[in-house]
Amino acid sequence: MQLRKHSMANYPLRVLSQLEKTHKFDQLPNLKNFPSASRKAISNNKLRIACTSDIFDNITKLVDSCPPADILIIAGNISRTSKWTDIVKFRKSLDDLPTTYKILVPGSSDYCFNLEDLTDEQAKQCERNTIKKELKLLGLKHISQYLNNVIYLQDMGVEIAGVKFYGSPWVSTNKTAAFYCSRNEIMKKWNRIPRGIDVLITCQPPLGHGDADYIEEHLGDVDLLGTVACRIGPTFHVFGYSREAFGMSFNGYTYFVNSAMCTRSYNPSNDFIVFDVPMPDRASKSSPNINYFTGLVQNSIIRKKL
């Protein structure tokens, strides 16, 4: 089952004003009370997840503040310039983190992950030629191969110990983003997300959940909200991008997690958000099955209103 784009996808504030009459946007006021804080012991039948995003080269904060967890999720924007030297520092820092697995979804500033689709200005900013040269010397074709200590998700998913994660880097509100797709076309990206996902990871937030901007606008995507609320229904949706809306909200089924470490002024003042995901019966942490899966191929499309 796939959806058509919302007829008002280009007018998110109008859509939000209508949704606020019927849709739940409950903000969770105290993150430490939800639903399992890092101070609790890690359970054998649950995956402990620690989340962050919008790191912007604040490696010291990343290393010093990361709590022990089974999985670390980084929902994009690891660097401001995305240069080779930035990526080298980031890779080294990951080895010092107290987590078993690291899942990375690239963000709007992570140009190094999309080298072939950059403007001249973007290529200059990230020093694309240097990145290509370094990768060639290492015998690698893509920067994700250099980050061999992470699970890299770009329009694909991974199942770890029976828990399914899916990552998509696309952004519809910023034409300079590393993975930009217009509001008229982005539903094609969201329609690739399969159902049955436990944790959805995107760079961009959905409309109305953790997407408020400092100028009282909303950076969330209309069709991403429709996809999450009407078709996928994950237990958790982790994202960043909107650096003025750190925290969690709940719509009655999905917990929405804005995990941005940095504020708009690049101050790394926000901590990691931690939660647990129950594992299926017979799943094991000691010998977990790890399986990758791809996104859906677009086929039948239906109309459905939020």
Backbone hydrogen bonds, N-H to C=O, Kabsch-Sander energy under -0.5 kcal/mol:
donor,donor_aa,acceptor,acceptor_aa,energy
2,Q,300,S,-0.6
4,R,302,I,-1.5
9,A,6,H,-1.8
11,Y,8,M,-2.2
14,R,11,Y,-0.6
15,V,11,Y,-1.9
16,L,12,P,-2.8
17,S,13,L,-2.1
18,Q,14,R,-1.4
19,L,15,V,-2.5
20,E,16,L,-2.3
21,K,18,Q,-1.3
22,T,19,L,-1.6
23,H,19,L,-3.9
26,D,250,F,-1.6
28,L,248,M,-2.6
31,L,29,P,-0.5
33,N,30,N,-1.5
34,F,31,L,-1.8
36,S,34,F,-0.7
40,K,37,A,-1.9
46,K,43,S,-0.6
47,L,277,V,-3.0
48,R,46,K,-0.6
49,I,47,L,-0.6
49,I,275,F,-3.3
50,A,71,I,-2.6
51,C,273,I,-2.6
52,T,73,I,-2.3
53,S,259,S,-1.2
54,D,76,G,-2.4
55,I,77,N,-1.4
56,F,77,N,-1.7
57,D,78,I,-2.4
58,N,55,I,-1.3
59,I,57,D,-2.2
62,L,58,N,-1.9
63,V,59,I,-2.6
64,D,60,T,-2.8
65,S,61,K,-2.1
66,C,62,L,-1.1
69,A,98,P,-1.8
70,D,48,R,-1.2
71,I,48,R,-2.2
72,L,101,Y,-2.6
73,I,50,A,-3.0
74,I,72,L,-0.5
74,I,103,I,-2.8
75,A,52,T,-2.3
75,A,73,I,-0.6
76,G,74,I,-0.9
87,I,83,K,-1.9
88,V,84,W,-2.3
89,K,85,T,-1.8
90,F,86,D,-2.2
91,R,87,I,-2.7
92,K,88,V,-2.0
93,S,89,K,-1.9
94,L,90,F,-1.4
95,D,91,R,-0.7
95,D,92,K,-0.7
96,D,93,S,-1.5
97,L,94,L,-1.4
99,T,97,L,-1.4
100,T,69,A,-1.1
101,Y,70,D,-2.2
103,I,72,L,-3.5
104,L,102,K,-0.5
104,L,151,I,-2.7
105,V,74,I,-2.4
110,D,107,G,-1.2
111,Y,109,S,-1.8
113,F,110,D,-1.5
114,N,111,Y,-2.1
117,D,114,N,-1.6
118,L,115,L,-0.8
123,A,119,T,-2.6
124,K,120,D,-2.0
125,Q,121,E,-2.2
126,C,122,Q,-2.1
127,E,124,K,-0.6
128,R,123,A,-2.6
130,T,127,E,-0.6
131,I,127,E,-1.8
132,K,128,R,-2.7
133,K,129,N,-2.2
134,E,130,T,-2.6
135,L,131,I,-2.5
136,K,132,K,-2.3
137,L,133,K,-2.1
138,L,134,E,-1.3
139,G,135,L,-0.5
139,G,136,K,-1.1
140,L,135,L,-3.0
145,Q,142,H,-1.6
146,Y,142,H,-0.7
146,Y,143,I,-0.6
147,L,143,I,-1.4
148,N,146,Y,-1.9
150,V,147,L,-1.5
151,I,102,K,-3.8
152,Y,150,V,-0.7
153,L,104,L,-2.6
153,L,151,I,-0.5
154,Q,152,Y,-0.6
155,D,167,G,-1.6
156,M,167,G,-1.2
157,G,293,F,-3.6
158,V,165,F,-2.2
159,E,291,N,-3.1
160,I,158,V,-0.5
160,I,163,V,-2.6
161,A,289,N,-1.5
162,G,289,N,-0.5
163,V,160,I,-2.1
165,F,158,V,-3.0
166,Y,199,V,-1.9
167,G,156,M,-2.5
168,S,201,I,-2.3
171,V,179,F,-2.2
177,A,174,N,-1.8
178,A,108,S,-2.2
180,Y,177,A,-0.7
181,C,171,V,-2.4
185,E,182,S,-1.3
186,I,182,S,-2.0
188,K,185,E,-1.7
189,K,186,I,-1.1
190,W,186,I,-2.0
191,N,187,M,-2.6
192,R,189,K,-1.2
193,I,190,W,-1.7
196,G,232,I,-0.6
198,D,164,K,-1.5
199,V,164,K,-2.3
200,L,236,F,-2.6
201,I,166,Y,-3.0
202,T,238,V,-2.4
203,C,168,S,-1.1
204,Q,170,W,-0.8
207,L,221,D,-2.0
209,H,206,P,-1.4
210,G,208,G,-0.6
213,D,217,E,-3.1
216,E,213,D,-1.6
219,L,211,D,-2.9
221,D,205,P,-1.9
225,L,221,D,-1.7
226,G,222,V,-2.0
227,T,223,D,-2.2
228,V,224,L,-2.5
229,A,225,L,-3.1
230,C,226,G,-2.5
231,R,226,G,-0.5
231,R,227,T,-1.4
232,I,227,T,-2.9
233,G,228,V,-2.0
235,T,198,D,-0.8
236,F,198,D,-2.1
237,H,255,Y,-2.5
238,V,200,L,-3.2
239,F,257,V,-2.5
240,G,203,C,-1.7
242,S,240,G,-2.7
243,R,241,Y,-1.0
244,E,212,A,-0.5
245,A,242,S,-1.2
247,G,258,N,-2.2
248,M,28,L,-0.5
249,S,256,F,-1.9
250,F,26,D,-2.1
251,N,254,T,-1.5
255,Y,235,T,-2.7
256,F,249,S,-2.9
256,F,254,T,-0.6
257,V,237,H,-3.3
257,V,255,Y,-0.5
258,N,247,G,-2.9
258,N,256,F,-0.6
259,S,239,F,-2.8
259,S,257,V,-0.9
261,M,53,S,-3.2
262,C,54,D,-1.1
263,T,267,N,-1.6
266,Y,263,T,-2.0
269,S,267,N,-2.4
270,N,261,M,-2.3
273,I,51,C,-1.8
275,F,49,I,-2.3
277,V,47,L,-2.2
279,M,45,N,-2.8
283,A,280,P,-1.8
291,N,159,E,-2.0
291,N,289,N,-0.5
293,F,157,G,-2.3
295,G,155,D,-0.9
296,L,192,R,-3.6
302,I,2,Q,-3.3
